[in-house]
Amino acid sequence: MPLRDPQSFRWIGKPVPRLDIHDKSTGRARYSIDQRVEGMLQAAVQHAPRLGAEPARC
């Protein structure tokens, strides 16, 4: 089967406008990590202050 002629490509090699850039650069874009659910808990890992040290108990 011969390869297609590059002139017949619809998107490959053509400039495509990026419609999402403005929302991403201004902070308006919403991502799944930004979602909040009622009763949702959050956690963070507490690391030791020095390499090789053990974290203190709370």
BALOBA-1460 file (C-alpha; in Angstrom, 3 decimals):
// residues 58
<rec num="1" residu="m" x="0.000" y="0.000" z="0.000"/>
<rec num="2" residu="p" x="1.596" y="3.332" z="-0.997"/>
<rec num="3" residu="l" x="1.931" y="6.202" z="1.468"/>
<rec num="4" residu="r" x="-0.522" y="9.087" z="1.256"/>
<rec num="5" residu="d" x="0.507" y="12.305" z="-0.405"/>
<rec num="6" residu="p" x="1.462" y="14.878" z="2.293"/>
<rec num="7" residu="q" x="-0.667" y="17.477" z="0.476"/>
<rec num="8" residu="s" x="-3.788" y="15.471" z="1.428"/>
<rec num="9" residu="f" x="-3.039" y="15.635" z="5.176"/>
<rec num="10" residu="r" x="-5.665" y="17.601" z="7.072"/>
<rec num="11" residu="w" x="-3.815" y="18.378" z="10.363"/>
<rec num="12" residu="i" x="-0.273" y="16.999" z="10.097"/>
<rec num="13" residu="g" x="2.231" y="19.749" z="9.395"/>
<rec num="14" residu="k" x="-0.396" y="22.506" z="9.543"/>
<rec num="15" residu="p" x="-0.607" y="25.279" z="12.155"/>
<rec num="16" residu="v" x="-3.480" y="24.712" z="14.594"/>
<rec num="17" residu="p" x="-4.716" y="27.539" z="16.855"/>
<rec num="18" residu="r" x="-4.298" y="26.843" z="20.580"/>
<rec num="19" residu="l" x="-7.583" y="27.958" z="22.105"/>
<rec num="20" residu="d" x="-6.604" y="26.852" z="25.632"/>
<rec num="21" residu="i" x="-3.502" y="29.023" z="26.097"/>
<rec num="22" residu="h" x="-5.300" y="32.110" z="27.482"/>
<rec num="23" residu="d" x="-7.196" y="30.141" z="30.155"/>
<rec num="24" residu="k" x="-4.055" y="28.233" z="31.170"/>
<rec num="25" residu="s" x="-1.892" y="31.348" z="31.436"/>
<rec num="26" residu="t" x="-4.472" y="33.322" z="33.438"/>
<rec num="27" residu="g" x="-5.362" y="30.492" z="35.842"/>
<rec num="28" residu="r" x="-8.958" y="30.191" z="34.608"/>
<rec num="29" residu="a" x="-8.492" y="26.605" z="33.353"/>
<rec num="30" residu="r" x="-10.104" y="23.993" z="35.627"/>
<rec num="31" residu="y" x="-8.370" y="20.656" z="36.156"/>
<rec num="32" residu="s" x="-9.592" y="17.558" z="37.964"/>
<rec num="33" residu="i" x="-7.144" y="18.244" z="40.816"/>
<rec num="34" residu="d" x="-8.935" y="21.585" z="41.377"/>
<rec num="35" residu="q" x="-12.276" y="19.917" z="42.161"/>
<rec num="36" residu="r" x="-13.727" y="19.974" z="45.684"/>
<rec num="37" residu="v" x="-16.265" y="17.459" z="46.960"/>
<rec num="38" residu="e" x="-18.315" y="17.845" z="50.139"/>
<rec num="39" residu="g" x="-16.656" y="15.961" z="52.999"/>
<rec num="40" residu="m" x="-13.399" y="15.579" z="51.056"/>
<rec num="41" residu="l" x="-10.252" y="15.161" z="53.164"/>
<rec num="42" residu="q" x="-6.756" y="16.275" z="52.231"/>
<rec num="43" residu="a" x="-3.448" y="14.783" z="53.275"/>
<rec num="44" residu="a" x="0.235" y="15.672" z="52.947"/>
<rec num="45" residu="v" x="3.394" y="13.660" z="53.529"/>
<rec num="46" residu="q" x="5.639" y="15.057" z="56.261"/>
<rec num="47" residu="h" x="9.313" y="14.520" z="55.487"/>
<rec num="48" residu="a" x="12.200" y="14.537" z="57.932"/>
<rec num="49" residu="p" x="14.077" y="17.858" z="58.141"/>
<rec num="50" residu="r" x="17.439" y="16.220" z="57.232"/>
<rec num="51" residu="l" x="18.456" y="13.387" z="54.919"/>
<rec num="52" residu="g" x="18.566" y="10.127" z="56.874"/>
<rec num="53" residu="a" x="16.629" y="11.492" z="59.849"/>
<rec num="54" residu="e" x="13.317" y="10.026" z="61.014"/>
<rec num="55" residu="p" x="10.173" y="12.193" z="61.130"/>
<rec num="56" residu="a" x="8.966" y="12.969" z="64.660"/>
<rec num="57" residu="r" x="5.699" y="11.481" z="65.904"/>
<rec num="58" residu="c" x="2.798" y="13.889" z="66.162"/>
